[in-house]
Amino acid sequence: MQLVCPAGNLPALRAAVDAGADAVYVGFRDQTNARAFPGLNFDEASLRDGIAYAHAHGCQVYLALNTYPDSASLPLWRDAVDRAAAMGCDAIIAAEMAVLDHAMREHPNLPRHLSVQGSATSAPALRYMHEHFGIARAVLPRVLSLQQVERLCRTSPVPLEVFAFGSLCIMVEGRCQLSSYVTGASPNRHGVCSPARFVRWEEHADGGRSVRLNGMLMDRYTRGEPAGYPTVCKGRFDVRGEVFHALEEPTSLNTLELLPRLAAAGVAALKIEGRQRGVAYVSAVTRTWRQAIDALRDQPEQWSLRPAWQQALSAHAEGHQTTLGPYHRAWH
Amino acid sequence: MKLSLGPLQYFWPRERTLAFYREAAGWPVDIVYLGETVCSKRRELGTRDWIALAEELAAAGKEVVLSSLALVEAESELNATMRMLEHGRFLVEANDLTAVQLCREHGRPFVAGPSLNIYNHRALALLMEDGLRRWVPGVEQGMSLLDDLLMGHLCEGGQLPELEVIGWGRLPLSWSARCFTARALDVPKDACGFRCIEFPDGLPLRTREGEGFLRINGIQIQGEEIIDMGPELPLLRALQVGILRLYPQAEGMRDVVEHFDLARGSATPPPRIGAINGYWHGMPGKPGLPAS
């Protein structure tokens, strides 16, 4: 089972490679990928350095081109595919049909992975992408239960990659308009969710704070209460007179305890979320998963979840909380 | 301009649903979309019932389209779409790639629903090769994006599909594996008791300042505001939009249909009966919020 790790910049890429990633995934410094944050991602020079470093250490580099270009900006995405091919990326991760189509026609030997943003949750949807665009792998949206993942491993025409750890999108990726409803900026089109330029914190006289997204109140915190980043899905709202995390708590996905089952199901690759995270996160999370995967490979019968692994992962989880998320029916 | 009744997004008791559509048979809508698009556990009407209702409405002179689920997770959820295709008489609205592929494998044309991601002319052209006959653009498609896309499509020699735009109703914004209605009522999804039936227009979600924001509708989240594209009718005609979609709400639907029926026959745009759709103007979807 391959370990695919995030790299938001060159130091993070090196950290992931050094900690034992089988592949790193990266993006260009523009809206062609779903982590288009200021100061993040790669220009051509740093990507060249990153690819050289990864390849020298036997690690692959995947380029995420997983946003949805509109008609006017299609040339920018096509150009990004061409550059990925020319620079020697090992695969592109794309969601959108025109991008996949261009890659297939112009660079047939550059493997195409279907991004989680492609929202393919069933065998027919995966067949569609495979038959049309020859995808070599698909990343599943974080909505399926473990049993559903296991079944899909048997019926999918291509190997599957699933999210193993990191921030948890609770909506079907590629089909969430909550950010654009409030800010106009969308994960699909602009590669951002709740961009920082729309976030405003207000300090109150009693020591509490409020946080707004484009003027809309996402949450309010008492003095000392831990506050999360105000994505709409993790705010507290009033439903039937009760104020709570109506959609989801600030928490991270952690599937480490499911590792043997994911391996037995035939999952081809595990993805760590977090291109927006720093070197410390990438390094610790990659190293922990590397150890767990290697332990399973070497002594599958003796494998057990080590508390040290879980502690290392919890330390880097959102709000220091983790969940099995949709893999576990009770979460639904 | 034709009028369509979009698929019922909420969960109503069987008798209420049947009564609604039997009344709708006499309304001036041209097209009726039928079927469960949100949650496969909602079974007041099964696929067989929807098809029987489709036959009734077709006999009353309506064009009927059968709508597929927007999120398919389980194998069993493919069956409803398969049965619609096997019945063979009605066009299917594909609300995700699962249904697109099933239509393709059956050699059947389809309506591309608003939850399919079509953001540019190339994607539209590819789907037209697969059998896309009519397209309902997604909620993020505003006027200028749509204009660029259609121009791009025409410039490459494409024929325009029939275009249907969401004209009135709450915008569907997102889908999840989680049922937010069950979460709000503190019941597990696997033993939800189908309680979304208690909320025929969804469950309002407000900010902590009491501002209306979203509607919880099972695994789907909608915008709170009922958007109204009536005032945009002249522009929609210029963009060659041929169908205006009205999403069913629990009360007053006949009046809404009659309002749009009057409006489509008039050269002057009708008075506003709902909120501005911010997306249409390249703004945040929620009306009244500033652009960046």
Contacts between the chains, C-beta under 8 A, distances in Angstrom:
chain1	res1	chain2	res2	distance
A	68	B	117	5.8
A	68	B	119	4.1
A	68	B	120	7.7
A	69	B	119	6.5
A	69	B	120	5.7
A	70	B	119	5.2
A	70	B	120	5.5
A	70	B	145	5.2
A	70	B	148	6.4
A	70	B	149	6.9
A	71	B	119	7.9
A	71	B	120	4.4
A	71	B	121	4.9
A	71	B	122	7.9
A	71	B	145	7.6
A	71	B	148	4.5
A	71	B	149	4.6
A	71	B	151	7.6
A	71	B	152	4.0
A	71	B	153	8.0
A	72	B	148	5.0
A	72	B	152	7.9
A	74	B	120	5.4
A	74	B	122	6.5
A	74	B	152	8.0
A	95	B	117	7.6
A	96	B	117	7.1
A	96	B	119	6.8
A	96	B	120	7.7
A	96	B	123	6.6
A	97	B	122	7.0
A	97	B	123	4.2
A	97	B	126	5.2
A	97	B	127	7.5
A	98	B	120	5.3
A	98	B	122	3.5
A	98	B	123	5.1
A	98	B	126	7.5
A	101	B	122	6.5
A	101	B	126	6.3
A	119	B	96	6.8
A	119	B	97	7.3
A	119	B	117	7.1
A	120	B	97	6.1
A	121	B	71	6.6
A	121	B	72	5.9
A	121	B	73	5.7
A	121	B	96	7.6
A	121	B	98	7.5
A	122	B	72	4.5
A	122	B	73	7.4
A	122	B	77	7.8
A	122	B	78	6.7
A	122	B	96	7.9
A	122	B	97	8.0
A	122	B	98	4.4
A	123	B	75	8.0
A	124	B	78	6.8
A	124	B	97	7.3
A	124	B	98	4.6
A	124	B	99	8.0
A	124	B	101	3.9
A	124	B	102	5.5
A	124	B	105	7.5
A	125	B	72	7.4
A	125	B	96	6.5
A	125	B	97	3.8
A	125	B	98	4.7
A	125	B	100	7.9
A	125	B	101	6.2
A	127	B	101	5.5
A	128	B	97	4.9
A	128	B	100	6.1
A	128	B	101	4.0
A	128	B	104	7.2
A	129	B	97	7.3
A	132	B	126	7.1
A	142	B	177	7.8
A	143	B	71	6.9
A	143	B	73	6.3
A	143	B	176	6.6
A	143	B	177	3.7
A	144	B	73	5.8
A	144	B	177	7.1
A	145	B	73	7.6
A	145	B	177	7.6
A	148	B	73	5.5
A	148	B	74	6.4
A	151	B	75	6.5
A	155	B	75	7.9
A	170	B	176	5.2
A	170	B	177	7.7
A	170	B	178	5.9
A	171	B	174	4.2
A	171	B	175	6.4
A	171	B	176	4.9
A	171	B	221	7.6
A	172	B	71	5.9
A	172	B	174	7.3
A	172	B	175	4.9
A	172	B	176	6.6
A	172	B	177	7.7
A	174	B	117	6.1
A	175	B	70	7.7
A	175	B	71	7.8
A	175	B	115	6.0
A	175	B	117	7.4
A	175	B	174	6.3
A	175	B	175	5.6
A	176	B	173	7.3
A	176	B	174	4.1
A	176	B	175	7.9
A	177	B	138	8.0
A	177	B	139	5.7
A	177	B	140	6.1
A	177	B	171	7.6
A	177	B	173	4.3
A	177	B	174	6.0
A	177	B	285	6.6
A	178	B	173	5.8
A	178	B	174	5.5
A	178	B	214	7.9
A	178	B	221	6.7
A	180	B	140	5.7
A	180	B	279	7.4
A	180	B	284	6.8
A	180	B	285	5.9
A	181	B	171	7.6
A	181	B	173	5.5
A	181	B	223	5.8
A	181	B	284	6.4
A	181	B	285	4.0
A	181	B	286	5.2
A	182	B	284	5.7
A	182	B	285	7.9
A	182	B	286	6.0
A	182	B	289	6.5
A	183	B	284	5.6
A	183	B	289	7.7
A	183	B	292	6.9
A	184	B	278	7.4
A	184	B	282	7.4
A	184	B	283	5.7
A	184	B	284	4.2
A	184	B	285	7.6
A	184	B	289	7.8
A	184	B	291	5.6
A	184	B	292	6.3
A	185	B	292	6.8
A	186	B	140	5.9
A	188	B	117	6.6
A	188	B	119	7.2
A	188	B	140	6.9
A	189	B	119	6.8
A	189	B	140	6.5
A	195	B	292	8.0
A	197	B	292	6.5
A	198	B	292	7.0
A	214	B	284	6.3
A	214	B	289	5.3
A	214	B	290	6.8
A	215	B	289	6.3
A	215	B	290	7.3
A	216	B	207	6.1
A	216	B	211	7.1
A	216	B	213	6.7
A	216	B	286	7.6
A	216	B	289	7.2
A	217	B	207	4.3
A	217	B	208	5.5
A	217	B	209	5.1
A	217	B	211	7.3
A	218	B	207	7.7
A	219	B	208	7.3
A	220	B	208	5.5
A	236	B	208	6.6
A	237	B	205	4.9
A	237	B	206	6.4
A	237	B	207	6.2
A	237	B	208	6.9
A	237	B	213	6.8
A	237	B	214	7.7
A	238	B	205	7.2
A	238	B	206	4.4
A	238	B	207	7.1
A	238	B	208	6.1
A	238	B	210	6.9
A	239	B	184	4.7
A	239	B	203	6.2
A	239	B	204	7.3
A	239	B	205	5.2
A	239	B	206	7.7
A	239	B	216	6.7
A	240	B	184	6.5
A	240	B	203	7.1
A	242	B	184	7.9
A	243	B	208	5.9
A	246	B	180	6.6
A	246	B	183	7.1
A	246	B	184	6.3
A	246	B	205	5.6
A	246	B	216	7.1
A	247	B	176	7.9
A	247	B	178	7.8
A	247	B	180	6.2
A	247	B	183	7.9
A	247	B	221	7.5
A	248	B	178	7.4
A	326	B	177	4.4
A	326	B	178	7.3
A	329	B	189	7.7
A	329	B	190	5.9
A	330	B	188	6.6
A	331	B	177	7.9
A	331	B	178	6.9
A	332	B	177	5.5
A	332	B	178	5.4
A	332	B	179	6.6
A	332	B	182	8.0
A	332	B	188	7.7
A	332	B	189	4.1
A	332	B	190	7.0
